[in-house]
Every structure is written in structure tokens, then in C-alpha cells.
Amino acid sequence: MSRHSVVEAKNNLSDLIARAEGGEEVVITRHGVPVAELKALTAARQGPRPMTRADLDWLDANRIKLKPGAPDSATLIRKMRDAGY
């Protein structure tokens, strides 16, 4: 673990980020007191996970079923637009 003052961190931010990406714990201090930590994001936090069959099944089971003859969403939006909403 490395500790750096706010001023040091400001002047060396790119280097500190690279070190955090490499797995090093980087702590930022103010007047010697830890106030923040830089750490790399895990792959799960870097973006959405792939859609699974279970996800699709859940969406299908929880889909709102329209009543027969009910307008679809595009038709409703056009009506709202044309009505000035």
C-alpha cells in the first residue's frame, strides 16, 4: 500500500491510477489522515454483463400483456405528440 498527500496525488494522478490498475492499494491523505483510496474496478463493474437465457425468461414472464385491440406504444406516442403533450 502506498500513501500520497492530496498535492502528490494531484501532481501524479496518471501514475497513481496506473499503479491502482496494477493491483496496488493507493491511499490519498489530507494532513496525514487517509481520505480516499484508488483501486481498479473489477470486470463486473466496468460494464453490463451479457444477457442470459434466465434474463430473457424473466423478461418474458414479466411482460405486460396488452388487451386485444389495444394500441401499441408507437401509436400511443403519435397520438400524444399530435395532441400536443
C-alpha positions as CSV (number, residue, x, y, z in Angstrom):
1,M,0.0,0.0,0.0
2,S,1.3,3.4,-0.8
3,R,0.1,6.7,0.8
4,H,0.1,10.0,-1.0
5,S,-0.9,13.5,0.0
6,V,-3.6,15.3,-2.0
7,V,-1.0,17.5,-3.6
8,E,1.1,14.5,-4.6
9,A,-1.9,12.7,-5.9
10,K,-2.9,15.8,-7.9
11,N,0.6,16.1,-9.5
12,N,0.9,12.3,-10.2
13,L,-2.6,11.2,-10.8
14,S,-1.9,9.3,-14.1
15,D,0.9,7.3,-12.4
16,L,-1.3,6.5,-9.3
17,I,-4.1,5.3,-11.5
18,A,-1.8,3.0,-13.4
19,R,-0.5,1.7,-10.1
20,A,-4.0,1.1,-8.9
21,E,-4.9,-0.7,-12.1
22,G,-1.9,-3.0,-11.4
23,G,-3.4,-4.0,-8.1
24,E,-1.6,-1.7,-5.7
25,E,-3.6,-0.1,-2.9
26,V,-3.2,3.7,-3.3
27,V,-4.4,5.8,-0.4
28,I,-4.8,9.6,-0.6
29,T,-4.2,11.5,2.6
30,R,-5.0,15.0,3.8
31,H,-2.8,16.2,6.7
32,G,-1.7,12.6,7.2
33,V,-5.2,11.3,7.5
34,P,-6.5,8.8,4.9
35,V,-9.4,10.3,3.0
36,A,-9.7,8.3,-0.2
37,E,-8.5,5.1,-1.9
38,L,-7.8,4.4,-5.6
39,K,-8.5,0.9,-6.8
40,A,-9.1,-0.7,-10.1
41,L,-12.7,-1.6,-11.0
42,T,-13.5,-5.3,-11.4
43,A,-14.7,-6.5,-14.7
44,A,-18.2,-6.8,-13.4
45,R,-18.3,-3.1,-12.5
46,Q,-16.8,-2.0,-15.9
47,G,-19.9,-2.7,-17.9
48,P,-23.1,-4.6,-18.3
49,R,-22.9,-8.4,-18.1
50,P,-24.1,-10.5,-21.0
51,M,-27.8,-11.3,-21.3
52,T,-28.5,-14.8,-20.2
53,R,-31.3,-17.2,-21.1
54,A,-32.6,-16.7,-17.5
55,D,-32.8,-13.0,-18.1
56,L,-34.8,-13.5,-21.2
57,D,-37.1,-15.9,-19.5
58,W,-37.7,-13.4,-16.6
59,L,-38.5,-10.7,-19.2
60,D,-41.0,-12.9,-20.9
61,A,-42.7,-14.0,-17.7
62,N,-43.0,-10.3,-16.5
63,R,-44.0,-8.8,-19.8
64,I,-47.1,-6.7,-19.7
65,K,-49.7,-8.3,-22.0
66,L,-51.8,-5.8,-24.0
67,K,-55.5,-6.3,-24.2
68,P,-56.7,-7.4,-27.6
69,G,-57.3,-4.4,-29.8
70,A,-55.2,-2.1,-27.5
71,P,-52.9,0.3,-29.4
72,D,-49.2,-0.4,-29.4
73,S,-46.7,2.1,-27.8
74,A,-45.8,3.8,-31.1
75,T,-49.5,4.6,-31.8
76,L,-49.9,6.0,-28.3
77,I,-46.8,8.2,-28.7
78,R,-48.0,9.5,-32.0
79,K,-51.4,10.4,-30.5
80,M,-49.8,12.2,-27.6
81,R,-47.5,14.1,-30.0
82,D,-50.3,15.1,-32.2
83,A,-52.4,16.2,-29.2
84,G,-49.6,18.5,-28.1
85,Y,-48.5,16.6,-25.0
